[in-house]
């Protein structure tokens, strides 16, 4: 029998005892007697409610510690009836009468870093135990002196629901009867130096709306999905041979309601799905929607990795969003941030008073530029946290892919650091070996468990094998953002056309490395902020030339090898840079130039989706062939895009505002060539030059081809032909 001495009483009532379950709850005294203890500072009187006894407890400490001795032959079920100081009454099962749920296998797998569904055990879970409804709380805090659940259900008093620690796992647990969905809570952690920390739940499924930051109990298990057709098709999909046109969206600023209020997930889904289909997007990529406190971070400083942001509704509202997209054949990609996390006091940083999720040494554990902490990928429980989070979005929310942010910052120990500010790896190199293994582990598990799921790396260096298979010593990503193409092509287009002939290599150099990785061409939010100007304002010339250049740019982009991504607003030519705090300028669609550009965009993306040569062989040199790369004097390039059946599209680009008449282009076959696209049409606000239905090839060898066509090239334009 656990005997309570004054020392233990003092520790219990001051919430300073490492294992409160040892004294609280029901314990056998001898063969015929049991003792029950409860700690409830808000109670004046406690009565036992059971088939054995309905006697009253004795108050053994003025801080609310009560005890009763009951004659009984065996353990028995009971409840506690409390009477408060204001005579209010409440009855509950004793939280200290339940056995642990987190078992030995859970401990082993978590410690080993392979408990891929750990989110089913850690966090807050609404459940029934012995027919008692309540919530099971579990948290990893191995260096804590004591952990309690505090919340709306216990007056935020850390003495009432002190948790048990489960061996050497570092996991603390308690089942609290009557706690239900909607109740708010945090973990109160006492550190080894006796500091008290109030922490949000790292595994919480929902959080309060900022600026509040408590976690919210939420049952995510009973949503009725209707996307089985999509999920079945996705599992068999070979993305490499399919068109992929991604619309990057910031949920808080795509569109807003009156008084600048957010659309919720349901409203966003209903509006967006129509727009995505009209503009021929195959996927939407959401900038981070995981919970984050600061709007200005755009979601990249996450404090709730398992919680869709409450700014836009509940977890089930977000499930509706994904389900709606899938039922309309739109894939959903999430921006995912495993590279760093903010230092907010309520979040992961120094979680149990020690550097738990992060490295202690700032040379390994801090991003100086961003003011954030870096995850410790070598700690199994931390890599388990992140890998299970990726699997969570795939399994629970049916997400189709993750775009992984700032991969380069994870791969290199000296990323954005000067000499002396970083620690080499065990071989003396700059590669982060633990992060490399983390990516291999992550991508291997995702590919195995979720066929058709995509991982996309935002990786800005030439790190080898980013999209190679793990078994071939690659990192295992499906796609990599083509930052080189983005940088070179924008730099080229920003030049006045008269100077472009001196920089032909900038628009052609990408083909030197285009097939070294599986690339996606990305024009993202990063290119239209912080003084970089909107896509339209990057373009030189008067208003007509700006729009002509932008049409030319997109025509070039949608014919260049690689999948496609475009940031919202760029498709109808925002004049202003992106502002995260306001809606896009939808009124611009009432302006002729913007309306016509929108029409152009629908047509170029429709061509892209429906012409196999423009997408079927994106990652192999057999899908691309230069016709002419050398006419720098006229700033003209031409090439072929080909599919698996040797069909091809002839793509020709004039990067100057000069009309080129009688311009001869070599073609590989004899026959009638049909013009299938011209970016200079008057319906797009173009000058309508070079518009023809079809043209016969001539037996005049040109550009190393046996045949050629003689055409007029419109100013600042791209045109496509195919063999009829």
C-alpha positions in Angstrom: 0.0 0.0 0.0 1.4 3.4 -0.9 1.6 5.4 2.4 1.3 9.1 2.1 3.8 11.0 4.2 3.8 14.7 4.6 6.5 15.0 2.0 4.4 13.3 -0.6 1.4 15.3 0.3 3.3 18.5 -0.2 4.6 17.3 -3.6 1.2 16.2 -4.8 -0.7 19.4 -3.8 2.1 21.6 -5.3 2.0 19.5 -8.5 5.6 18.5 -8.0 5.4 14.7 -7.9 6.9 12.7 -10.8 4.3 9.9 -10.7 1.0 11.1 -9.2 -0.7 7.8 -10.2 1.3 6.1 -7.5 -0.8 7.8 -4.8 -3.9 9.1 -6.5 -6.8 6.8 -7.7 -7.6 3.4 -6.1 -5.0 1.3 -4.4 -5.2 -1.9 -2.4 -4.3 -1.6 1.3 -4.8 -5.2 2.3 -7.0 -8.2 1.4 -10.1 -6.4 2.5 -9.5 -2.7 2.2 -8.8 -0.1 -0.6 -7.8 3.5 -0.4 -8.9 6.1 -2.9 -7.4 9.6 -3.2 -8.3 12.5 -5.3 -6.9 16.0 -5.7 -9.4 18.7 -6.5 -8.7 22.2 -5.2 -12.1 23.5 -6.2 -14.0 21.0 -4.1 -15.2 21.4 -0.5 -16.8 17.9 -0.3 -16.2 14.7 -2.2 -18.5 11.7 -2.1 -17.8 8.2 -3.4 -20.5 6.9 -5.8 -20.4 3.1 -6.2 -22.1 -0.2 -5.5 -19.7 -0.7 -2.6 -20.0 2.6 -0.7 -21.4 6.1 -1.0 -19.4 7.5 1.9 -17.7 10.8 2.0 -14.0 11.4 1.7 -11.8 12.9 4.4 -9.9 16.1 3.5 -6.3 15.4 4.4 -4.9 18.7 3.0 -6.4 22.1 2.7 -5.2 22.4 -0.9 -7.9 19.8 -1.9 -6.4 16.4 -1.3 -9.1 13.9 -0.2 -8.9 10.3 0.9 -11.3 7.5 1.7 -10.8 3.9 2.9 -13.3 1.3 1.7 -13.9 -2.2 2.7 -13.9 -4.4 -0.4 -12.6 -7.8 -1.6 -11.5 -6.6 -5.0 -11.1 -3.5 -7.2 -14.4 -1.9 -8.1 -15.9 0.7 -10.4 -16.7 4.1 -8.9 -17.3 7.7 -9.6 -16.6 10.9 -7.6 -19.3 13.5 -6.7 -17.7 16.8 -6.0 -19.3 19.8 -4.2 -17.7 23.1 -4.9 -17.2 26.1 -2.6 -20.2 27.7 -4.3 -22.3 24.5 -3.7 -22.1 23.5 -7.3 -21.9 19.8 -8.0 -20.2 17.7 -10.6 -19.7 14.0 -11.0 -17.0 12.1 -12.9 -15.1 8.9 -13.2 -11.7 9.2 -11.6 -9.0 9.9 -14.2 -6.5 8.0 -12.0 -8.5 4.8 -12.2 -7.6 4.0 -15.8 -4.7 1.9 -17.1 -2.2 3.3 -19.6 -3.1 3.1 -23.3 0.4 3.8 -24.8 1.8 0.3 -24.8 5.2 -1.3 -25.0 5.1 -1.7 -28.8 4.2 2.0 -29.1 7.2 2.9 -26.9 9.6 0.6 -28.9 8.4 2.0 -32.3 8.5 5.6 -31.2 12.0 5.3 -29.7 13.1 3.6 -33.0 11.6 6.4 -35.1 9.3 4.0 -37.0 5.9 4.6 -35.3 4.4 6.0 -38.5 0.9 6.5 -37.0 2.2 8.0 -33.8 -0.4 10.8 -34.2 -3.0 8.2 -33.3 -1.4 7.8 -29.9 0.2 11.2 -29.0 -2.0 14.3 -28.8 -5.7 14.5 -27.7 -8.0 11.7 -28.7 -11.7 11.5 -28.0 -12.5 7.9 -27.1 -14.4 5.6 -24.8 -12.5 3.5 -22.2 -14.6 1.0 -20.2 -17.8 2.7 -21.6 -16.6 6.0 -20.2 -16.5 8.9 -22.7 -13.6 11.3 -22.5 -10.2 12.3 -24.0 -6.9 10.6 -23.8 -4.0 13.1 -23.7 -0.4 12.0 -24.4 2.7 14.1 -24.9 6.5 13.5 -25.3 8.5 15.5 -22.8 11.3 13.2 -21.6 13.2 15.8 -19.6 10.2 17.3 -17.7 9.9 17.1 -13.9 6.1 17.0 -14.2 3.5 17.4 -16.9 -0.2 18.3 -16.4 -3.1 18.9 -18.8 -4.7 22.3 -18.1 -7.8 23.6 -19.9 -11.3 25.0 -19.9 -12.4 21.8 -18.0 -10.2 22.2 -14.9 -9.8 26.0 -14.4 -6.3 25.8 -16.0 -5.1 24.4 -12.7 -2.0 22.2 -13.1 -2.7 20.4 -9.9 -5.9 18.6 -11.0 -4.8 16.5 -14.0 -1.2 15.6 -13.4 0.0 13.0 -15.9 1.8 9.7 -15.5 5.1 9.1 -17.2 5.4 5.8 -19.0 8.8 4.3 -18.1 11.8 5.7 -20.0 9.8 6.5 -23.1 9.5 10.2 -22.1 5.7 10.0 -22.9 3.2 11.3 -20.4 -0.4 10.2 -20.5 -3.8 10.7 -18.8 -7.4 9.9 -19.7 -9.8 12.6 -18.6 -13.5 11.6 -18.5 -16.1 14.0 -19.9 -13.6 16.1 -21.9 -15.0 16.4 -25.4 -14.5 18.0 -28.8 -14.3 21.8 -28.5 -12.6 21.8 -25.1 -9.4 23.9 -25.1 -6.2 22.8 -23.4 -2.5 23.1 -23.1 0.3 21.1 -21.4 1.7 22.7 -18.2 5.3 21.5 -18.0 7.5 21.9 -15.0 11.2 21.8 -16.0 14.1 20.4 -14.0 14.9 24.0 -13.0 11.3 24.4 -11.7 10.2 26.8 -14.4 6.6 26.4 -15.5 5.9 26.3 -19.3 2.5 26.4 -21.0 2.8 24.5 -24.3 0.3 23.9 -27.1 0.0 20.2 -28.1 2.5 19.3 -30.9 0.1 16.7 -32.1 -3.1 18.8 -31.8 -5.6 18.4 -34.6 -7.0 21.9 -34.1 -6.0 25.1 -32.4 -7.6 28.4 -31.3 -7.8 31.3 -33.7 -4.8 33.5 -33.4 -3.8 35.5 -31.4 -5.0 32.8 -28.9 -2.9 29.7 -29.1 -4.4 26.9 -27.0 -5.0 23.5 -28.6 -8.6 22.3 -29.2 -9.8 18.8 -28.7 -11.3 17.7 -32.0 -12.5 14.3 -33.3 -11.4 14.0 -36.9 -12.5 10.4 -37.5 -16.1 10.6 -38.9 -15.9 12.6 -42.1 -17.7 11.0 -45.0 -15.3 11.0 -48.0 -16.7 10.8 -51.5 -13.5 10.8 -53.5 -12.8 7.0 -53.9 -12.8 7.3 -57.7 -10.0 9.9 -57.5 -8.0 8.0 -55.0 -8.2 4.8 -57.0 -7.1 6.6 -60.2 -4.3 8.4 -58.4 -2.7 5.2 -57.1 -2.3 4.0 -60.7 -1.2 7.3 -62.2 2.1 7.8 -63.9 2.6 11.5 -63.3 5.6 11.6 -65.6 3.5 11.1 -68.7 0.6 13.3 -67.6 0.1 17.1 -67.9 0.6 18.8 -64.6 -0.5 22.5 -64.3 -0.3 23.7 -60.7 -2.0 26.8 -59.3 -0.1 28.1 -56.2 -2.6 29.7 -53.8 -2.3 31.6 -50.5 -5.6 30.7 -48.8 -5.8 34.0 -47.0 -5.5 36.3 -50.0 -6.8 34.6 -53.1 -10.2 36.2 -52.5 -11.7 37.9 -49.4 -15.2 38.8 -48.2 -16.6 42.1 -47.1 -14.5 44.0 -44.5 -11.5 42.0 -45.7 -12.5 38.8 -43.9 -11.2 35.4 -44.9 -13.2 32.9 -46.9 -13.5 29.7 -45.0 -12.3 26.4 -46.4 -15.8 25.5 -47.8 -16.3 28.9 -49.5 -12.8 28.7 -50.9 -13.3 25.3 -52.3 -16.6 26.2 -54.0 -15.2 29.3 -55.6 -11.7 27.9 -56.4 -12.8 24.6 -58.0 -14.8 26.4 -60.7 -11.9 28.8 -61.4 -9.3 26.0 -61.5 -11.3 24.0 -64.1 -11.9 27.1 -66.2 -8.2 27.8 -66.3 -7.2 24.1 -66.9 -5.2 23.6 -63.7 -4.7 20.0 -62.7 -3.5 20.7 -59.2 -3.7 23.3 -56.5 -0.7 23.9 -54.3 -1.6 25.6 -51.0 1.0 27.7 -49.2 1.2 26.3 -45.7 -2.2 26.0 -44.0 -0.8 24.3 -40.9 -1.4 26.4 -37.9 0.8 29.4 -37.5 0.5 32.5 -35.3 1.8 35.2 -37.6 0.0 36.1 -40.9 3.1 37.9 -42.1 5.0 34.6 -42.1 2.6 33.4 -44.9 2.4 30.1 -43.0 6.1 29.2 -43.1 6.6 29.5 -39.3 4.4 26.6 -38.2 3.4 25.9 -34.6 0.7 23.3 -35.3 2.0 20.7 -37.7 -1.1 18.5 -37.4 -3.7 21.2 -37.4 -5.2 23.1 -40.5 -5.3 26.7 -39.6 -8.4 27.8 -37.7 -8.4 31.1 -39.7 -10.3 29.3 -42.4 -12.5 26.9 -40.4 -12.4 23.4 -38.8 -10.5 20.3 -39.8 -13.7 18.9 -41.3 -14.1 22.1 -43.3 -10.6 21.4 -44.8 -11.6 17.8 -45.5 -14.5 19.2 -47.4 -12.1 21.4 -49.4 -9.9 18.4 -50.4 -12.9 16.2 -51.1 -14.5 18.9 -53.3 -11.2 19.2 -55.3 -10.9 15.4 -55.8 -14.5 15.1 -56.9 -13.7 17.6 -59.6 -10.4 15.9 -60.6 -8.1 18.5 -59.0 -5.1 17.3 -57.0 -4.2 19.0 -53.7 -0.5 19.7 -52.8 0.5 21.2 -49.5 3.5 23.3 -48.8 5.3 21.5 -46.0 8.0 23.0 -43.8 10.2 20.4 -42.0 13.3 22.7 -42.2 12.6 25.0 -39.2 10.1 26.2 -36.7 9.6 29.4 -34.8 10.7 30.2 -31.2 7.2 31.2 -30.0 7.0 30.2 -26.3 3.9 28.1 -26.6 5.3 26.0 -29.4 8.0 23.3 -30.0 11.1 25.4 -28.9 12.7 24.2 -25.7 9.6 22.1 -25.3 10.4 20.5 -21.9 12.9 23.1 -20.9 15.6 21.5 -23.0 16.5 21.5 -26.7 14.1 18.6 -27.5 13.0 19.0 -31.1 16.0 21.2 -32.0 19.8 21.0 -31.6 21.1 22.8 -28.5 24.2 24.2 -30.3 23.1 27.2 -32.4 25.6 26.3 -35.0 23.3 23.3 -35.7 20.0 24.3 -34.2 19.3 27.9 -35.3 18.6 29.6 -38.6 20.1 33.0 -37.9 18.5 34.6 -41.0 15.0 33.5 -40.1 15.2 33.6 -36.3 14.0 30.0 -36.1 15.1 26.6 -34.7 16.2 23.7 -36.9 14.9 20.2 -36.3 17.3 17.6 -34.9 16.8 15.0 -37.7 19.1 12.6 -35.9 16.8 12.1 -32.9 14.5 9.3 -33.8 11.4 10.8 -32.0 11.9 14.0 -34.0 12.2 12.4 -37.4 9.2 10.2 -36.4 7.2 13.4 -35.6 7.9 14.8 -39.1 7.5 11.6 -41.1 4.3 10.7 -39.3 3.1 14.3 -40.0 3.6 13.8 -43.8 1.8 10.4 -43.6 -1.0 12.1 -41.6 -1.8 14.6 -44.3 -1.8 11.7 -46.9 -3.9 9.4 -44.9 -6.3 11.5 -42.8 -6.8 14.4 -45.3 -6.2 12.5 -48.6 -3.6 15.1 -49.7 -1.9 14.2 -53.0 1.5 15.6 -52.5 3.9 17.7 -50.5 6.0 20.5 -51.8 8.9 20.5 -49.3 10.1 24.0 -48.5 13.8 25.1 -48.3 15.3 21.7 -48.9 18.8 23.2 -49.5 18.7 24.7 -46.0 18.4 21.2 -44.7 20.9 19.5 -46.9 23.9 21.8 -46.1 25.3 22.4 -42.6 26.8 25.7 -43.8 23.7 27.0 -45.4 23.7 30.8 -45.1 26.6 30.6 -42.5 30.0 32.0 -42.4 33.2 30.2 -41.4 33.0 29.3 -37.7 29.2 29.4 -37.6 28.7 25.7 -38.6 30.0 22.3 -37.6 31.2 19.8 -40.3 29.8 16.3 -40.5 31.8 13.3 -39.2 33.7 13.2 -42.5 34.5 16.8 -42.4 32.0 17.8 -45.1 29.2 20.3 -45.3 26.4 17.8 -46.1 23.8 17.3 -43.3 24.0 13.5 -43.3 21.0 13.2 -40.9 18.8 15.3 -43.1 19.8 13.3 -46.1 18.8 10.1 -44.4 15.6 11.7 -43.2 14.6 12.5 -46.8 15.4 9.0 -48.0 13.3 7.5 -45.1 10.4 10.0 -45.7 10.2 9.4 -49.5 10.6 5.6 -49.1 7.7 5.3 -46.7 5.4 7.7 -48.6 6.0 5.8 -51.9 5.3 2.4 -50.2 2.2 3.5 -48.3 0.6 5.9 -50.7 1.1 5.0 -54.4 0.7 8.1 -56.6 1.6 10.5 -53.8 4.0 13.2 -55.0 6.9 14.8 -53.1 8.3 18.0 -54.6 11.6 19.6 -53.5 12.2 23.3 -53.5 16.0 22.8 -53.8 18.0 25.7 -55.2 21.4 24.1 -55.6 22.9 21.4 -57.8 22.8 18.7 -55.0 23.0 15.4 -57.0 20.1 12.9 -57.2 17.3 14.9 -55.7 14.7 13.1 -57.9 16.7 9.8 -58.2 15.2 6.8 -56.5 16.4 6.0 -53.0 17.7 2.6 -54.1 19.9 4.4 -56.5 21.3 6.6 -53.7 19.0 9.5 -54.6 16.8 11.5 -52.2 13.6 10.0 -53.7 11.7 13.1 -54.6 9.4 13.0 -57.6 9.9 16.5 -58.8 12.3 19.4 -58.2 11.6 23.1 -58.7 13.6 24.4 -61.7 15.1 27.5 -60.0 17.7 27.8 -62.7 15.1 28.1 -65.5 13.1 30.5 -63.5 16.0 32.8 -62.7 17.5 32.8 -66.3 14.2 33.1 -68.1 13.0 36.1 -66.0 16.4 37.8 -66.2 16.2 37.4 -70.0 12.6 38.7 -70.3 13.3 41.7 -68.1 15.8 43.0 -70.6 14.7 45.4 -73.4 14.3 43.3 -76.6 17.0 45.3 -78.3 19.6 43.8 -75.9 18.3 40.2 -75.9 20.4 39.1 -78.8 23.5 39.4 -76.5 21.9 37.1 -74.0 20.5 34.2 -76.1 22.2 31.7 -73.7 20.0 32.8 -70.8 16.9 31.6 -72.6 18.5 28.4 -73.9 20.9 27.3 -71.1 18.2 25.4 -69.2 18.2 22.7 -71.9 21.8 21.8 -70.9 20.5 20.3 -67.6 16.8 19.9 -68.1 16.9 16.1 -68.0 19.3 15.8 -65.0 16.3 15.9 -62.6 12.6 15.6 -62.9 11.8 19.3 -63.0 8.7 21.5 -62.5 8.9 25.0 -63.9 7.9 27.3 -61.0 6.8 30.9 -61.0 5.9 31.1 -57.3 5.0 33.7 -54.8 8.7 34.4 -54.1 9.0 36.0 -57.6 6.3 38.6 -57.0 7.1 40.2 -53.6 9.7 42.3 -51.9 10.3 44.7 -54.8 10.7 42.0 -57.5 7.5 43.3 -59.2 4.5 41.4 -60.5 4.9 39.2 -63.5 3.4 41.9 -65.8 5.6 44.7 -64.3 8.8 42.7 -64.8 8.2 42.9 -68.6 9.8 45.9 -70.5 8.1 48.3 -72.9 4.8 50.1 -73.1 1.6 48.5 -71.9 1.0 46.6 -75.2 4.6 45.3 -75.1 4.3 44.3 -71.5 1.2 42.1 -72.2 2.8 40.7 -75.4 5.9 39.8 -73.5 3.9 38.1 -70.8 1.9 36.1 -73.3 5.2 35.2 -75.0 6.7 34.1 -71.6 3.8 31.8 -70.8 3.8 30.3 -74.3 7.5 29.6 -73.8 6.9 28.2 -70.3 4.0 25.8 -71.4 6.1 24.3 -74.2 9.4 24.0 -72.3 10.1 20.5 -70.9 8.9 20.1 -67.3 5.7 20.3 -65.3 4.2 23.8 -64.6 3.4 25.9 -61.5 2.1 29.5 -61.5 1.3 31.7 -58.6 -2.2 33.1 -58.3 -3.0 36.4 -60.0 -0.2 35.9 -62.6 -2.7 34.3 -64.9 -4.6 37.6 -65.4 -1.7 40.0 -64.9 -1.8 41.6 -61.5 -0.2 45.0 -61.7 0.8 45.1 -58.1 3.0 42.8 -56.2 1.3 40.1 -54.1 -0.1 41.4 -50.8 -0.8 38.6 -48.3 -3.3 40.8 -46.4 -5.6 41.6 -49.3 -7.5 39.9 -52.0 -6.2 39.7 -55.6 -7.3 42.5 -57.8 -10.2 40.7 -59.4 -11.6 44.0 -60.7 -8.8 44.0 -63.3 -10.8 41.4 -65.3 -13.1 44.2 -66.3 -10.1 45.8 -68.1 -9.6 44.8 -71.8 -5.9 43.8 -71.6 -6.4 41.7 -68.4 -9.6 40.1 -69.7 -7.9 39.2 -72.9 -4.8 37.8 -71.2 -7.1 35.6 -69.1 -8.6 34.4 -72.3 -5.2 33.7 -73.7 -4.2 31.8 -70.5 -7.2 29.5 -70.8 -6.2 28.8 -74.4 -2.5 28.1 -73.8 -3.2 25.8 -70.9 -5.9 24.0 -72.9 -3.4 23.4 -75.7 -0.9 22.2 -73.0 -3.5 19.7 -71.6 -4.5 18.4 -74.9 -1.3 18.0 -76.9 0.7 15.0 -75.7 4.0 16.2 -77.2 3.9 19.1 -74.8 3.9 16.9 -71.7 4.3 13.2 -72.3 8.1 13.1 -72.4 9.2 15.8 -69.9 12.1 14.1 -68.3 14.0 12.5 -71.2 15.9 14.1 -74.1 13.8 12.1 -76.6 10.9 14.5 -75.9 12.8 17.6 -77.1 14.8 18.6 -80.2 16.3 21.9 -81.1 15.4 23.2 -84.6 17.4 26.4 -84.3 19.2 27.8 -81.3 21.7 30.1 -83.2 19.6 33.0 -84.5 20.6 35.3 -81.7 20.8 38.3 -84.1 17.0 38.1 -84.5 16.4 36.7 -81.0 14.5 33.7 -82.4 14.6 30.1 -81.2 12.6 27.1 -82.4 12.3 23.5 -81.2 10.3 20.3 -81.4 8.3 18.7 -78.5 7.6 15.0 -79.1 5.4 12.3 -77.6 5.9 8.5 -77.4 4.3 7.9 -80.8 6.6 10.3 -82.6 3.9 13.0 -82.9 5.5 16.5 -82.5 4.7 20.1 -82.1 6.8 22.8 -83.8 7.4 25.7 -81.3 8.8 29.0 -82.6 9.5 32.1 -80.5 10.3 35.7 -81.6 11.6 37.6 -78.6 11.6 41.1 -80.3 8.8 43.4 -81.3 10.0 43.1 -85.0 7.8 41.3 -87.5 9.8 38.6 -89.3 8.3 37.9 -92.8 9.5 35.1 -95.0 11.1 33.3 -92.1 12.1 29.8 -92.9 11.9 27.0 -90.3 13.2 23.5 -90.8 10.7 20.7 -90.2 11.3 16.9 -89.9 8.5 15.6 -92.2 6.8 16.6 -95.4 3.1 17.5 -95.3 0.6 20.1 -94.3 1.4 22.0 -91.1 -1.6 23.4 -89.1 -1.1 26.4 -86.8 -2.6 25.4 -83.5 -1.6 28.4 -81.4 -0.5 32.0 -81.9 0.0 34.3 -78.9 -0.4 37.4 -81.1 -4.1 37.0 -81.9 -6.2 40.1 -81.6 -8.5 38.3 -79.2 -5.6 38.3 -76.8 -4.9 42.0 -77.5 -2.2 41.0 -80.0 -1.5 42.5 -83.5 -2.9 39.5 -85.3 0.2 38.9 -87.5 1.1 35.5 -88.9 -2.4 34.1 -88.5 -2.8 31.2 -90.9 -4.8 28.0 -90.9 -2.2 25.8 -92.4 0.9 25.7 -94.6 2.5 23.2 -96.9 6.1 22.2 -96.3 8.6 22.7 -99.0 11.4 20.3 -100.1 14.0 22.8 -99.1 16.4 21.5 -96.5 16.8 23.9 -93.5 18.2 23.8 -90.0 19.5 20.3 -90.7 16.0 19.1 -91.6 15.0 17.7 -95.0 12.0 20.0 -95.3 10.9 23.6 -94.2 8.0 26.0 -94.0 8.1 29.7 -94.8 6.1 31.8 -92.3 5.6 35.2 -90.8 6.7 35.5 -87.2 4.5 38.0 -85.3 6.2 40.5 -82.9 6.9 39.3 -79.3 5.1 36.0 -79.9 5.2 32.3 -79.7 3.5 30.1 -82.3 2.9 26.3 -82.6 2.4 24.1 -85.6 1.6 20.4 -85.9 1.6 18.1 -88.9 -1.9 17.7 -90.0 
